[in-house]
């Protein structure tokens, strides 16, 4: 996990790229939510390998086997 300063800088870059402006009075709360989101993504990312996910393949055949 990045340091709080690095996390804030990353957050600011992402908000600028998205064209969003977070009001200053809400920045601390949104930044805390972003930090939590990053932690949750790290947990989910390493939880399963792609081979653990079931794959569905659907095949439709026409009447008469064509």
C-alpha positions, 0 to 999 in steps of 0.5 A: 500500500502506498504512503498517505502522501503517495495515495493522495497524489494518485487520487488527485491524478485520477480525479483530474484524468476523470475530469472530476472535482471533489469539494475540499470539505469532502476530500478527506472522506472520499480519499479514505474511501479510495484507500479502502477501495485499493485495499479491497481490490488487492484482496480480490486480485490475489484471491483466485487464479484465472483457472479457478473461474468457471468458463461457460461455453454455449453452442447452439445447433440448428434443427437438422444439425446444420 
